[in-house]
Amino acid sequence: MKLKKQIISCPHCGHHLHIDVDMSQGDQDYYDDCRVCCHPIHFNLHVDEVHRTLELHVSADDD
């Protein structure tokens, strides 16, 4: 399992959250609740294996 630590801001309350992103599963699209305000956060993850980069988009998904 390849974990990468990231710091994000909750799109609802703005609180900074420390998360571990599992890069071993490739591209992912999932929801997880904010630990502070409990609103759902939409995570869209793209893993570029060739360049060994991670692209993470975080949104409230209510746009």
C-alpha positions in Angstrom: 0.0 0.0 0.0 1.4 3.4 -1.0 0.1 6.1 1.4 0.8 9.8 0.9 0.0 12.3 3.5 -2.0 15.4 2.4 -3.4 18.5 4.1 -6.7 19.7 2.7 -9.2 22.3 3.6 -12.8 21.3 4.1 -14.9 23.0 1.4 -17.7 23.5 3.9 -16.1 24.8 7.1 -12.5 25.5 6.0 -10.9 23.4 8.7 -7.5 21.9 7.7 -7.6 18.1 7.7 -4.6 15.7 7.5 -5.5 12.8 5.3 -3.7 9.7 4.0 -4.3 9.0 0.3 -3.9 5.4 -0.8 -2.1 5.6 -4.2 -2.0 1.8 -4.7 -5.6 1.7 -6.0 -5.0 4.1 -8.9 -7.6 6.7 -9.8 -10.4 7.1 -7.3 -13.6 9.0 -6.9 -15.1 8.8 -3.4 -16.8 10.7 -0.5 -15.6 11.0 3.1 -17.1 13.2 5.9 -15.3 16.1 7.4 -14.2 15.2 11.0 -15.2 18.7 12.2 -18.5 19.7 10.5 -19.6 16.1 9.3 -20.5 17.3 5.8 -19.5 15.0 2.9 -16.4 15.9 1.0 -16.0 14.7 -2.6 -12.5 13.5 -3.4 -11.3 12.9 -7.0 -7.9 11.4 -7.2 -5.7 10.8 -10.3 -2.4 8.9 -9.9 0.1 9.4 -12.7 2.4 6.3 -12.4 4.8 7.4 -15.1 5.6 10.8 -13.5 4.9 9.5 -10.0 2.5 12.4 -9.3 -0.8 12.7 -7.5 -3.6 15.1 -8.5 -6.3 15.5 -5.8 -9.4 17.6 -6.3 -11.6 18.2 -3.2 -15.0 19.8 -3.5 -18.3 20.2 -1.6 -20.1 18.6 -4.7 -23.0 21.0 -4.3 -21.9 23.3 -7.1 
